[in-house]
Amino acid sequence: MATSKKSRIIALSGAILLLITGSALTITVIIILIENSSSSSSSAIQSAKATAQLKSKSASTPTTLSNYTPQKNITKLSYVDLKVGNGAVVTPSSTVTVLYTGAVASTGKVFQSTKTTGKPVTFALSQVIPGWQKGIPGMKVGGERRLYIPASLAYGANPPQGSGIPANASLVFDVTVLAVK
């Protein structure tokens, strides 16, 4: 009887040990699966977001300036007010917050646009190309203007590297003034 009781205790102890070990192993496997699943999901989500941003950017960034006929050579600064604003007036010493789209005049090809992202930029007019320094003053907050800028008042022979702007290119900008200081 002592052997039988001892055998039962050993068997019960073994069963409990097996149950604990099995449970611990099961819990470990579950934790690993959850971690892998969440990191895979996280990677998949990040990948999906990046793909969506690229698609959104390519779908929303125009390749050519809308309502514009390419011009081979712009010889003097000029502008057309697309919409006259009714707010504060921009002066040559102003700091402005704007949305804009810039294009090469000879092709109409857009090289940069903040209008598609909806993220305005703020800068002092003294920090930008001469065509902006001379073409933006007089605008009012809320106004939209198309600037026709000759190469001599743009970047001339030295456009920013990687900008997509050819050397000695005349430029066209559509500018919307959002704020002025």
Contacts in CASP RR format, 6 or more apart in sequence:
PFRMAT RR
TARGET T0000
AUTHOR 0000-0000-0000
METHOD contacts of the structure
MODEL  1
MATSKKSRIIALSGAILLLITGSALTITVIIILIENSSSSSSSAIQSAKA
TAQLKSKSASTPTTLSNYTPQKNITKLSYVDLKVGNGAVVTPSSTVTVLY
TGAVASTGKVFQSTKTTGKPVTFALSQVIPGWQKGIPGMKVGGERRLYIP
ASLAYGANPPQGSGIPANASLVFDVTVLAVK
57 116 0 8 1.000
60 116 0 8 1.000
61 110 0 8 1.000
61 113 0 8 1.000
61 116 0 8 1.000
62 101 0 8 1.000
62 110 0 8 1.000
62 113 0 8 1.000
62 116 0 8 1.000
63 109 0 8 1.000
63 110 0 8 1.000
64 103 0 8 1.000
64 107 0 8 1.000
64 108 0 8 1.000
64 109 0 8 1.000
64 110 0 8 1.000
65 101 0 8 1.000
65 102 0 8 1.000
65 103 0 8 1.000
65 108 0 8 1.000
65 109 0 8 1.000
65 110 0 8 1.000
65 172 0 8 1.000
65 174 0 8 1.000
68 103 0 8 1.000
68 108 0 8 1.000
68 146 0 8 1.000
68 172 0 8 1.000
70 105 0 8 1.000
70 106 0 8 1.000
70 107 0 8 1.000
70 108 0 8 1.000
71 105 0 8 1.000
71 106 0 8 1.000
71 148 0 8 1.000
71 170 0 8 1.000
71 172 0 8 1.000
72 105 0 8 1.000
72 106 0 8 1.000
73 105 0 8 1.000
73 106 0 8 1.000
73 150 0 8 1.000
73 170 0 8 1.000
74 105 0 8 1.000
74 148 0 8 1.000
74 149 0 8 1.000
74 150 0 8 1.000
74 151 0 8 1.000
74 170 0 8 1.000
74 172 0 8 1.000
75 150 0 8 1.000
76 150 0 8 1.000
77 131 0 8 1.000
77 134 0 8 1.000
77 135 0 8 1.000
77 147 0 8 1.000
77 148 0 8 1.000
77 149 0 8 1.000
77 150 0 8 1.000
77 153 0 8 1.000
78 147 0 8 1.000
78 148 0 8 1.000
79 135 0 8 1.000
79 145 0 8 1.000
79 146 0 8 1.000
79 147 0 8 1.000
79 148 0 8 1.000
80 145 0 8 1.000
80 146 0 8 1.000
81 139 0 8 1.000
81 143 0 8 1.000
81 144 0 8 1.000
81 145 0 8 1.000
82 143 0 8 1.000
82 144 0 8 1.000
82 145 0 8 1.000
82 146 0 8 1.000
82 174 0 8 1.000
83 142 0 8 1.000
83 143 0 8 1.000
83 144 0 8 1.000
84 140 0 8 1.000
84 143 0 8 1.000
85 139 0 8 1.000
85 140 0 8 1.000
85 141 0 8 1.000
85 142 0 8 1.000
85 143 0 8 1.000
85 144 0 8 1.000
85 177 0 8 1.000
86 140 0 8 1.000
86 141 0 8 1.000
86 142 0 8 1.000
87 140 0 8 1.000
87 141 0 8 1.000
87 142 0 8 1.000
88 140 0 8 1.000
88 141 0 8 1.000
88 180 0 8 1.000
89 138 0 8 1.000
89 139 0 8 1.000
89 140 0 8 1.000
89 180 0 8 1.000
90 96 0 8 1.000
90 125 0 8 1.000
90 136 0 8 1.000
90 137 0 8 1.000
90 138 0 8 1.000
90 139 0 8 1.000
90 140 0 8 1.000
90 177 0 8 1.000
90 180 0 8 1.000
91 137 0 8 1.000
91 138 0 8 1.000
92 125 0 8 1.000
92 133 0 8 1.000
92 137 0 8 1.000
93 124 0 8 1.000
93 125 0 8 1.000
93 126 0 8 1.000
94 124 0 8 1.000
94 125 0 8 1.000
94 136 0 8 1.000
94 137 0 8 1.000
94 180 0 8 1.000
94 181 0 8 1.000
95 122 0 8 1.000
95 123 0 8 1.000
95 124 0 8 1.000
95 125 0 8 1.000
95 180 0 8 1.000
95 181 0 8 1.000
96 122 0 8 1.000
96 123 0 8 1.000
96 125 0 8 1.000
96 136 0 8 1.000
96 177 0 8 1.000
96 178 0 8 1.000
96 179 0 8 1.000
96 180 0 8 1.000
96 181 0 8 1.000
97 120 0 8 1.000
97 121 0 8 1.000
97 122 0 8 1.000
97 177 0 8 1.000
97 178 0 8 1.000
97 179 0 8 1.000
97 180 0 8 1.000
98 114 0 8 1.000
98 120 0 8 1.000
98 121 0 8 1.000
98 122 0 8 1.000
98 175 0 8 1.000
98 176 0 8 1.000
98 177 0 8 1.000
98 178 0 8 1.000
99 114 0 8 1.000
99 115 0 8 1.000
99 118 0 8 1.000
99 120 0 8 1.000
99 121 0 8 1.000
99 175 0 8 1.000
99 176 0 8 1.000
99 178 0 8 1.000
100 112 0 8 1.000
100 113 0 8 1.000
100 114 0 8 1.000
100 115 0 8 1.000
100 121 0 8 1.000
100 173 0 8 1.000
100 174 0 8 1.000
100 175 0 8 1.000
100 176 0 8 1.000
101 110 0 8 1.000
101 112 0 8 1.000
101 113 0 8 1.000
101 114 0 8 1.000
101 115 0 8 1.000
101 116 0 8 1.000
101 173 0 8 1.000
101 174 0 8 1.000
102 110 0 8 1.000
102 111 0 8 1.000
102 112 0 8 1.000
102 113 0 8 1.000
102 171 0 8 1.000
102 172 0 8 1.000
102 173 0 8 1.000
102 174 0 8 1.000
103 109 0 8 1.000
103 110 0 8 1.000
103 111 0 8 1.000
103 171 0 8 1.000
103 172 0 8 1.000
103 173 0 8 1.000
104 111 0 8 1.000
104 164 0 8 1.000
104 165 0 8 1.000
104 166 0 8 1.000
104 169 0 8 1.000
104 170 0 8 1.000
104 171 0 8 1.000
104 172 0 8 1.000
105 148 0 8 1.000
105 149 0 8 1.000
105 169 0 8 1.000
105 170 0 8 1.000
105 171 0 8 1.000
105 172 0 8 1.000
106 169 0 8 1.000
106 170 0 8 1.000
108 172 0 8 1.000
111 163 0 8 1.000
111 164 0 8 1.000
111 165 0 8 1.000
112 163 0 8 1.000
114 120 0 8 1.000
114 121 0 8 1.000
115 174 0 8 1.000
115 176 0 8 1.000
120 178 0 8 1.000
122 179 0 8 1.000
125 132 0 8 1.000
125 133 0 8 1.000
125 136 0 8 1.000
125 137 0 8 1.000
126 133 0 8 1.000
129 149 0 8 1.000
129 153 0 8 1.000
129 154 0 8 1.000
129 155 0 8 1.000
130 153 0 8 1.000
130 154 0 8 1.000
131 147 0 8 1.000
131 149 0 8 1.000
131 153 0 8 1.000
131 154 0 8 1.000
132 147 0 8 1.000
132 149 0 8 1.000
132 173 0 8 1.000
132 175 0 8 1.000
134 153 0 8 1.000
135 145 0 8 1.000
135 147 0 8 1.000
136 145 0 8 1.000
136 147 0 8 1.000
136 175 0 8 1.000
136 177 0 8 1.000
139 145 0 8 1.000
139 175 0 8 1.000
139 177 0 8 1.000
140 177 0 8 1.000
141 177 0 8 1.000
141 178 0 8 1.000
141 179 0 8 1.000
141 180 0 8 1.000
142 176 0 8 1.000
142 177 0 8 1.000
142 178 0 8 1.000
143 176 0 8 1.000
143 177 0 8 1.000
144 174 0 8 1.000
144 175 0 8 1.000
144 176 0 8 1.000
144 177 0 8 1.000
145 174 0 8 1.000
145 175 0 8 1.000
145 177 0 8 1.000
146 172 0 8 1.000
146 173 0 8 1.000
146 174 0 8 1.000
146 175 0 8 1.000
147 171 0 8 1.000
147 172 0 8 1.000
147 173 0 8 1.000
147 175 0 8 1.000
148 170 0 8 1.000
148 172 0 8 1.000
149 170 0 8 1.000
149 171 0 8 1.000
149 172 0 8 1.000
149 173 0 8 1.000
150 170 0 8 1.000
151 168 0 8 1.000
151 169 0 8 1.000
151 170 0 8 1.000
151 171 0 8 1.000
154 165 0 8 1.000
154 169 0 8 1.000
154 170 0 8 1.000
154 171 0 8 1.000
155 165 0 8 1.000
155 169 0 8 1.000
155 171 0 8 1.000
156 167 0 8 1.000
156 168 0 8 1.000
156 169 0 8 1.000
157 167 0 8 1.000
157 168 0 8 1.000
158 167 0 8 1.000
159 165 0 8 1.000
159 166 0 8 1.000
159 167 0 8 1.000
159 169 0 8 1.000
165 171 0 8 1.000
END
